[in-house]
């Protein structure tokens, strides 16, 4: 009995020792392993999450970079395409103007007789395009065509009739619609002026100019009392050519933008759109700016200058180059649409607008005095002019052109109320794009830039980013600009 108890005690101790030596370490190791596995799992999860976030960030960054590069590439391609459109248009303008140089040199060989002059002008004409009638919409909130007008889609080639080899990406357009064609003489007047400045022969083409023979040495007897070309003619040598600035009567508007009953009321004027300046879709029934550009050269007979021949070009033929083109997929338009902001316009060698969808932006002359109508000034420059007490032409001769132009400057409100808002970039100091255009073109080059208008409603649409192009098309100094409106 005692031995049996002793054997049980020894066995229990051995089992206890075995448990302590073998089992407990295994349990401890198992617990440790489980803890380490859990920690490893948590660590792996955290690191995997961090790696996933890092990868997502990298993918997003790469995606944004790729998208940004693609957008920039598309923007650059669009910019190149429209700069090319602008440059090609400018070259066309230049070729047209140089042809007029040839015309006046040929005119110098014609005998200064009325019949000969009429024969010279007879076949010198060119097609202009005009839109149809427009009317105010029933709700009086916009202008609209009185009758449908545009290209005939049925005249486009049918892709279904294309050969199998030509069918891939077959793109077809109907004939472009520019408007109603109108053949008009290039020149509204041809004259022979003797060596004392008196017109001896004058032939008019469309009744725009006076048929009376006048003394052009007296400015008061010239077109609109505004032509001062006689001193320049006297300095010409045989074969040399004089080309004038654009001369036309200013046509103003006290409504800037769409001319509607509501906007006329806001401006405090009676709704009479036909008495205000033409402005494309904003006022399709308004008065158009009519002007001339005069060419002149000496007439030589027997080695002696016997007088001067002059040709007065109808300014509308210059405007035709920019009145219908658009940088959008429409390409051309029978009527300028300044509302959408996609249009072309031109400035002369002195940075004055000579072609614009809004005719009230084209500077002109006062027919009563022959003086240029004061161009649109910024408020501070306007105040300085008022304080000077001088005529604007005399005052502006003392002003620094393109003086610190900035969007922070404000346009002169009094001129908006008076309806005199002709654009002369030299003094349009609230429009810094003027300085940009001048910078791009002053050496004969071209280029573009983006400018954002936050709230300058008087000149361009609110909140639009405008991409502008500028080039030189003619040695005599016409500058052509194009801008595309981008929603901001």
C-alpha positions as CSV (number, residue, x, y, z in Angstrom):
1,X,0.0,0.0,0.0
2,X,2.8,2.3,0.9
3,X,4.7,1.3,-2.2
4,X,1.7,1.9,-4.4
5,X,1.3,5.4,-3.0
6,X,4.9,6.1,-3.5
7,X,4.6,5.0,-7.2
8,X,1.6,7.2,-7.8
9,X,3.4,10.1,-6.2
10,X,6.4,9.6,-8.4
11,X,4.2,9.3,-11.6
12,X,2.4,12.5,-10.7
13,X,5.6,14.3,-10.2
14,X,7.0,13.0,-13.5
15,X,3.8,14.1,-15.3
16,X,3.9,17.5,-13.7
17,X,7.6,17.8,-14.6
18,X,6.8,16.8,-18.2
19,X,4.0,19.3,-18.4
20,X,6.2,22.0,-17.0
21,X,9.1,21.1,-19.3
22,X,7.3,20.2,-22.5
23,X,3.7,21.4,-22.6
24,X,3.9,24.8,-21.0
25,X,6.7,25.9,-23.3
26,X,4.7,24.7,-26.3
27,X,1.6,26.6,-25.0
28,X,3.8,29.7,-24.4
29,X,5.3,29.3,-27.9
30,X,1.9,28.8,-29.4
31,X,0.6,32.0,-27.7
32,X,3.7,33.9,-28.7
33,X,3.4,32.6,-32.3
34,X,-0.3,33.6,-32.4
35,X,0.5,37.0,-31.1
36,X,3.3,37.4,-33.6
37,X,1.1,36.2,-36.4
38,X,-1.6,38.7,-35.3
39,X,1.0,41.5,-35.2
40,X,2.4,40.4,-38.6
41,X,-1.1,40.4,-40.0
42,X,-1.9,43.8,-38.7
43,X,1.5,45.1,-40.0
44,X,0.9,43.5,-43.4
45,X,-2.6,45.0,-43.5
46,X,-1.3,48.4,-42.6
47,X,1.5,48.2,-45.1
48,X,-0.7,46.8,-47.8
49,X,-3.2,49.7,-47.1
50,X,-0.4,52.2,-47.3
51,X,1.0,50.6,-50.5
52,X,-2.5,50.7,-52.0
53,X,-3.0,54.3,-51.1
54,X,0.4,55.1,-52.5
55,X,-0.3,53.2,-55.7
56,X,-3.7,55.0,-56.0
57,X,-2.0,58.4,-55.5
58,X,0.6,57.5,-58.0
59,X,-2.0,56.3,-60.5
60,X,-4.0,59.4,-59.9
61,X,-1.0,61.6,-60.4
62,X,0.0,59.8,-63.5
63,X,-3.6,60.0,-64.8
64,X,-3.8,63.7,-64.1
65,X,-0.4,64.3,-65.7
66,X,-1.5,62.3,-68.8
67,X,-4.8,64.1,-68.9
68,X,-3.2,67.4,-68.5
69,X,-0.6,66.6,-71.2
70,X,-3.5,65.5,-73.5
71,X,-5.5,68.7,-72.8
72,X,-2.4,70.9,-73.4
73,X,-1.6,69.0,-76.6
74,X,-5.2,69.5,-77.8
75,X,-5.1,73.2,-76.8
76,X,-1.8,73.7,-78.6
77,X,-3.2,72.0,-81.6
78,X,-6.3,74.2,-81.6
79,X,-4.1,77.3,-81.0
80,X,-1.9,76.3,-84.0
81,X,-4.9,75.8,-86.2
82,X,-6.5,79.1,-85.4
83,X,-3.2,81.0,-85.6
84,X,-2.8,79.5,-89.0
85,X,-6.4,80.6,-89.9
86,X,-5.5,84.1,-88.8
87,X,-2.2,84.2,-90.6
88,X,-3.7,82.9,-93.8
89,X,-6.5,85.5,-93.6
90,X,-3.9,88.2,-93.0
91,X,-1.9,87.1,-96.1
92,X,-5.1,87.3,-98.1
93,X,-5.7,90.8,-96.8
94,X,-2.1,91.7,-97.7
95,X,-2.4,90.3,-101.2
96,X,-5.7,92.3,-101.7
97,X,-4.1,95.6,-100.6
98,X,-1.0,95.1,-102.7
99,X,-3.2,94.5,-105.7
100,X,-4.7,98.0,-105.0
101,X,-1.1,99.3,-105.2
102,X,-0.9,97.9,-108.7
103,X,-4.3,99.4,-109.6
104,X,-3.3,102.9,-108.8
105,X,0.0,102.6,-110.7
106,X,-2.0,101.4,-113.7
107,X,-4.5,104.2,-113.2
108,X,-1.6,106.7,-113.6
109,X,-1.2,105.4,-117.2
110,X,-4.8,106.1,-118.1
111,X,-5.6,109.5,-119.7
112,X,-7.3,111.8,-117.2
113,X,-10.7,111.8,-119.0
114,X,-14.0,110.9,-117.5
115,X,-14.8,108.2,-120.1
116,X,-11.4,106.6,-119.7
117,X,-11.8,106.6,-115.9
118,X,-15.2,105.0,-116.1
119,X,-13.8,102.3,-118.3
120,X,-11.0,101.7,-115.8
121,X,-13.5,101.3,-113.0
122,X,-16.1,99.3,-114.9
123,X,-14.7,95.8,-114.3
124,X,-13.0,96.4,-111.0
125,X,-15.5,94.9,-108.6
126,X,-15.7,92.3,-106.0
127,X,-18.4,90.2,-104.3
128,X,-19.5,91.1,-100.8
129,X,-21.9,89.0,-98.7
130,X,-24.9,90.3,-96.7
131,X,-27.2,88.5,-94.4
132,X,-31.0,88.5,-94.8
133,X,-33.6,90.4,-92.8
134,X,-33.6,90.0,-89.0
135,X,-36.4,90.8,-86.5
136,X,-36.9,91.1,-82.8
137,X,-38.1,87.8,-81.2
138,X,-41.7,87.7,-79.9
139,X,-40.5,87.9,-76.3
140,X,-38.1,90.8,-77.3
141,X,-35.1,89.2,-75.7
142,X,-33.1,88.6,-78.8
143,X,-32.8,89.2,-82.5
144,X,-33.5,86.4,-85.0
145,X,-33.6,85.8,-88.8
146,X,-36.9,86.8,-90.3
147,X,-36.6,83.7,-92.6
148,X,-34.4,80.6,-92.4
149,X,-31.1,81.0,-94.1
150,X,-28.0,78.8,-94.3
151,X,-26.3,76.0,-96.1
152,X,-28.4,73.2,-97.6
153,X,-27.4,70.0,-95.8
154,X,-28.8,67.9,-98.7
155,X,-25.9,69.1,-100.8
156,X,-23.3,67.4,-98.7
157,X,-21.8,64.2,-100.1
158,X,-23.6,61.0,-98.9
159,X,-21.2,58.8,-96.9
160,X,-23.4,55.8,-97.9
161,X,-22.5,56.3,-101.5
162,X,-18.7,56.3,-100.8
163,X,-16.5,53.5,-102.2
164,X,-15.6,50.8,-99.7
165,X,-12.0,51.9,-99.7
166,X,-13.1,55.5,-98.9
167,X,-15.7,54.8,-96.4
168,X,-13.6,55.0,-93.2
169,X,-14.0,58.3,-91.4
170,X,-15.8,59.8,-94.5
171,X,-16.4,63.4,-93.6
172,X,-18.5,65.7,-95.8
173,X,-19.9,69.3,-95.6
174,X,-22.3,71.1,-97.8
175,X,-21.2,74.2,-99.7
176,X,-20.3,77.0,-97.2
177,X,-22.9,79.7,-96.8
178,X,-21.5,83.2,-96.5
179,X,-24.7,85.2,-97.0
180,X,-26.4,86.7,-100.0
181,X,-23.8,87.7,-102.7
182,X,-23.7,91.3,-103.8
183,X,-21.2,92.5,-106.5
184,X,-20.0,95.9,-105.6
185,X,-17.3,98.2,-107.2
186,X,-14.0,98.2,-105.5
187,X,-13.6,101.9,-105.7
188,X,-16.2,104.5,-104.9
189,X,-14.3,107.3,-106.6
190,X,-11.5,108.0,-109.1
191,X,-10.1,111.5,-109.5
192,X,-7.4,113.4,-111.2
193,X,-6.0,116.2,-109.1
194,X,-3.8,118.9,-110.8
195,X,-0.6,120.3,-109.3
196,X,-2.4,123.0,-107.5
197,X,-4.7,120.5,-105.6
198,X,-7.8,121.0,-107.7
199,X,-9.8,118.1,-109.0
200,X,-10.1,118.2,-112.8
201,X,-11.7,114.8,-113.4
202,X,-13.9,112.8,-111.0
203,X,-15.8,109.6,-111.5
204,X,-18.0,108.1,-108.8
205,X,-19.2,104.5,-108.6
206,X,-22.1,104.2,-106.2
207,X,-23.1,107.7,-105.1
208,X,-21.3,107.6,-101.8
209,X,-19.0,110.5,-102.8
210,X,-19.9,114.0,-104.0
211,X,-19.7,114.5,-107.8
212,X,-18.5,118.1,-107.5
213,X,-15.0,119.0,-108.5
214,X,-13.3,120.4,-105.4
215,X,-10.0,121.8,-104.1
216,X,-8.4,119.1,-102.0
217,X,-5.8,121.4,-100.8
218,X,-8.6,122.8,-98.6
219,X,-9.4,120.1,-96.0
220,X,-12.9,121.4,-95.7
221,X,-13.7,120.3,-99.3
222,X,-12.5,116.7,-98.8
223,X,-14.6,113.7,-97.9
224,X,-16.1,114.3,-94.5
225,X,-13.7,117.3,-94.2
226,X,-11.3,114.8,-92.8
227,X,-8.8,114.0,-95.6
228,X,-5.4,115.7,-95.3
229,X,-3.6,114.0,-98.1
230,X,-2.6,117.0,-100.3
231,X,0.7,117.8,-98.5
232,X,1.6,114.1,-98.8
233,X,0.8,114.1,-102.5
234,X,3.2,117.0,-103.2
235,X,6.1,115.0,-101.7
236,X,5.5,111.9,-103.9
237,X,8.0,111.1,-106.6
238,X,7.0,109.3,-109.8
239,X,6.2,105.7,-108.9
240,X,5.6,106.3,-105.2
241,X,2.3,105.6,-103.7
242,X,0.3,107.3,-100.9
243,X,-2.2,105.2,-98.9
244,X,-4.5,107.0,-96.4
245,X,-5.9,105.8,-93.1
246,X,-9.5,104.6,-93.0
247,X,-11.8,107.6,-93.3
248,X,-15.4,107.3,-92.3
249,X,-18.1,109.0,-90.3
250,X,-18.3,107.6,-86.7
251,X,-21.5,105.7,-85.9
252,X,-22.1,105.6,-82.2
253,X,-24.4,103.7,-79.8
254,X,-25.5,104.4,-76.3
255,X,-26.1,100.7,-75.9
256,X,-23.0,98.5,-75.6
257,X,-24.0,94.8,-76.3
258,X,-27.3,93.5,-77.5
259,X,-29.6,96.4,-78.5
260,X,-32.9,95.3,-77.0
261,X,-35.9,97.1,-75.5
262,X,-34.6,96.2,-72.0
263,X,-31.1,97.3,-72.6
264,X,-32.2,100.5,-74.2
265,X,-34.4,101.2,-71.2
266,X,-31.5,100.5,-68.9
267,X,-29.3,102.9,-70.9
268,X,-32.1,105.6,-70.6
269,X,-32.7,105.8,-74.4
270,X,-35.7,105.3,-76.6
271,X,-35.7,102.0,-78.4
272,X,-34.6,103.0,-81.9
273,X,-32.1,100.3,-83.1
274,X,-32.1,101.5,-86.7
275,X,-30.6,104.9,-85.5
276,X,-27.8,103.2,-83.6
277,X,-24.7,101.5,-85.0
278,X,-25.0,98.1,-86.7
279,X,-23.6,95.3,-84.4
280,X,-24.3,91.9,-86.1
281,X,-26.6,89.7,-84.1
282,X,-26.7,92.3,-81.4
283,X,-28.3,94.9,-83.7
284,X,-28.7,93.6,-87.2
285,X,-30.8,96.6,-88.3
286,X,-28.5,99.4,-87.2
287,X,-26.6,101.9,-89.3
288,X,-23.4,100.6,-90.8
289,X,-20.0,102.3,-90.8
290,X,-19.0,103.4,-94.3
291,X,-15.5,104.5,-95.0
292,X,-12.8,104.7,-97.7
293,X,-9.1,104.2,-98.0
294,X,-7.5,106.5,-100.6
295,X,-4.6,105.5,-102.9
296,X,-2.8,108.1,-104.9
297,X,0.3,108.4,-107.1
298,X,1.8,111.0,-109.5
299,X,0.7,111.1,-113.2
300,X,3.8,111.7,-115.3
301,X,3.7,112.9,-118.9
302,X,6.8,113.8,-120.8
303,X,9.0,113.2,-117.8
304,X,7.0,115.8,-115.8
305,X,4.4,115.4,-113.0
306,X,1.2,116.8,-114.4
307,X,-1.0,115.8,-111.5
308,X,-2.1,112.9,-109.3
309,X,-4.6,110.1,-109.8
310,X,-6.5,108.9,-106.7
311,X,-8.6,105.8,-106.1
312,X,-11.0,105.7,-103.1
313,X,-11.4,102.0,-102.0
314,X,-14.7,101.0,-100.5
315,X,-13.8,100.1,-97.0
316,X,-16.4,97.3,-96.9
317,X,-14.1,95.2,-99.2
318,X,-11.5,95.1,-96.4
319,X,-14.1,94.2,-93.8
320,X,-15.2,91.3,-95.9
321,X,-12.1,89.4,-94.9
322,X,-13.1,89.3,-91.2
323,X,-16.8,89.7,-91.2
324,X,-17.6,86.0,-92.0
325,X,-14.8,83.8,-90.6
326,X,-15.1,82.0,-87.3
327,X,-12.6,79.9,-85.3
328,X,-15.2,77.3,-84.5
329,X,-16.4,74.3,-86.4
330,X,-19.0,76.5,-88.2
331,X,-16.0,78.1,-90.0
332,X,-18.1,80.9,-91.6
333,X,-21.1,82.9,-90.7
334,X,-23.4,85.2,-92.8
335,X,-23.6,87.6,-89.8
336,X,-21.1,88.4,-87.1
337,X,-22.0,87.1,-83.7
338,X,-20.2,89.0,-80.9
339,X,-22.5,87.5,-78.3
340,X,-20.6,84.1,-78.5
341,X,-17.2,85.9,-78.7
342,X,-15.8,84.1,-81.7
343,X,-14.9,86.6,-84.3
344,X,-12.1,88.4,-86.1
345,X,-11.3,92.1,-86.2
346,X,-8.5,94.4,-87.5
347,X,-6.5,97.4,-86.3
348,X,-4.5,99.8,-88.4
349,X,-0.9,100.8,-88.1
350,X,-1.8,103.2,-85.3
351,X,-3.7,100.5,-83.4
352,X,-7.2,101.8,-84.2
353,X,-10.0,99.4,-84.9
354,X,-10.9,99.4,-88.6
355,X,-13.0,96.2,-88.7
356,X,-15.2,94.9,-85.9
357,X,-18.6,93.1,-85.5
358,X,-19.8,96.1,-83.5
359,X,-19.6,99.2,-85.8
360,X,-19.6,101.6,-82.8
361,X,-16.2,100.3,-81.9
362,X,-14.7,101.6,-85.2
363,X,-13.3,105.1,-84.7
364,X,-14.4,107.7,-87.2
365,X,-14.8,111.4,-87.8
366,X,-17.4,114.1,-87.1
367,X,-18.7,115.1,-90.6
368,X,-19.5,118.6,-89.3
369,X,-16.0,119.4,-88.2
370,X,-13.8,116.8,-89.9
371,X,-12.2,116.0,-86.5
372,X,-11.8,112.5,-85.2
373,X,-14.4,111.6,-82.6
374,X,-12.8,111.1,-79.2
375,X,-12.0,107.4,-78.8
376,X,-13.0,105.5,-75.7
377,X,-10.7,106.3,-72.7
378,X,-10.2,104.9,-69.3
379,X,-11.7,107.0,-66.5
380,X,-8.5,108.7,-65.3
381,X,-7.4,109.6,-68.8
382,X,-10.9,111.0,-69.5
383,X,-10.7,113.1,-66.4
384,X,-7.3,114.4,-67.4
385,X,-8.6,115.3,-70.9
386,X,-11.6,117.2,-69.4
387,X,-9.3,119.1,-67.0
388,X,-7.0,120.1,-69.9
389,X,-9.7,122.0,-71.8
390,X,-8.1,121.0,-75.1
391,X,-9.6,119.3,-78.1
392,X,-9.1,115.5,-77.7
393,X,-6.9,115.2,-80.8
394,X,-4.6,117.9,-79.4
395,X,-4.7,116.4,-75.9
396,X,-4.0,112.8,-77.0
397,X,-0.9,113.9,-78.9
398,X,0.7,114.5,-75.5
399,X,-0.3,111.2,-74.0
400,X,2.0,108.2,-73.7
401,X,0.5,105.3,-75.7
402,X,-0.3,102.0,-74.0
403,X,0.3,103.6,-70.6
404,X,0.3,101.0,-67.9
405,X,-2.7,99.2,-69.3
406,X,-4.6,97.0,-66.8
407,X,-7.9,95.4,-66.1
408,X,-7.9,97.3,-62.8
409,X,-8.6,100.5,-64.7
410,X,-12.2,101.4,-65.5
411,X,-13.7,102.7,-68.8
412,X,-15.1,106.2,-68.9
413,X,-18.8,105.9,-68.1
414,X,-19.6,109.3,-69.5
415,X,-18.5,108.2,-73.0
416,X,-20.8,105.1,-72.8
417,X,-23.7,107.4,-72.0
418,X,-22.7,109.7,-74.8
419,X,-22.4,106.7,-77.2
420,X,-18.8,107.4,-78.3
421,X,-16.8,104.2,-77.7
422,X,-14.5,104.0,-80.7
423,X,-11.5,101.8,-80.0
424,X,-8.0,103.2,-80.3
425,X,-5.7,100.7,-78.5
426,X,-3.2,103.4,-77.7
427,X,-5.5,105.0,-75.2
428,X,-7.7,102.0,-74.3
429,X,-5.9,101.6,-71.0
430,X,-8.5,99.4,-69.3
431,X,-7.9,96.7,-72.0
432,X,-4.3,95.3,-71.5
433,X,-4.8,93.0,-74.4
434,X,-4.0,96.1,-76.6
435,X,-0.5,96.2,-75.2
436,X,-0.2,92.4,-75.8
437,X,-1.3,92.8,-79.5
438,X,1.1,95.6,-80.0
439,X,3.9,93.6,-78.4
440,X,3.2,90.6,-80.6
441,X,3.1,92.5,-83.9
442,X,5.3,95.6,-83.6
443,X,8.2,93.8,-85.3
444,X,6.1,92.0,-87.9
445,X,5.6,88.8,-86.0
446,X,2.6,87.0,-84.6
447,X,1.5,85.1,-81.6
448,X,-1.2,84.6,-79.0
449,X,-2.1,84.8,-75.3
450,X,-5.0,84.2,-72.9
451,X,-6.6,86.9,-70.9
452,X,-9.5,86.6,-68.5
453,X,-12.2,89.2,-68.1
454,X,-13.9,88.9,-64.7
455,X,-16.5,91.6,-64.9
456,X,-15.7,94.0,-67.8
457,X,-19.1,93.7,-69.4
458,X,-18.8,96.9,-71.4
459,X,-16.2,95.5,-73.7
460,X,-16.5,91.7,-73.6
461,X,-18.7,89.1,-72.0
462,X,-18.6,88.5,-68.3
463,X,-16.5,85.7,-66.9
464,X,-14.9,84.6,-70.2
465,X,-11.3,83.7,-70.9
466,X,-10.4,85.1,-74.3
467,X,-7.6,83.6,-76.4
468,X,-6.2,86.3,-78.7
469,X,-4.1,86.0,-81.9
470,X,-2.3,88.9,-83.6
471,X,-0.4,89.2,-86.8
472,X,0.8,91.8,-89.4
473,X,-0.8,91.4,-92.8
474,X,0.4,94.4,-94.8
475,X,3.6,96.5,-95.0
476,X,1.5,99.7,-94.7
477,X,0.4,98.6,-91.3
478,X,-3.0,96.8,-90.9
479,X,-3.0,94.4,-88.0
480,X,-5.4,91.5,-87.9
481,X,-6.6,89.9,-84.6
482,X,-8.7,87.0,-83.8
483,X,-10.1,85.8,-80.5
484,X,-11.9,82.7,-79.4
485,X,-14.1,82.8,-76.4
486,X,-13.6,80.1,-73.7
487,X,-16.1,79.7,-71.0
488,X,-14.4,80.6,-67.7
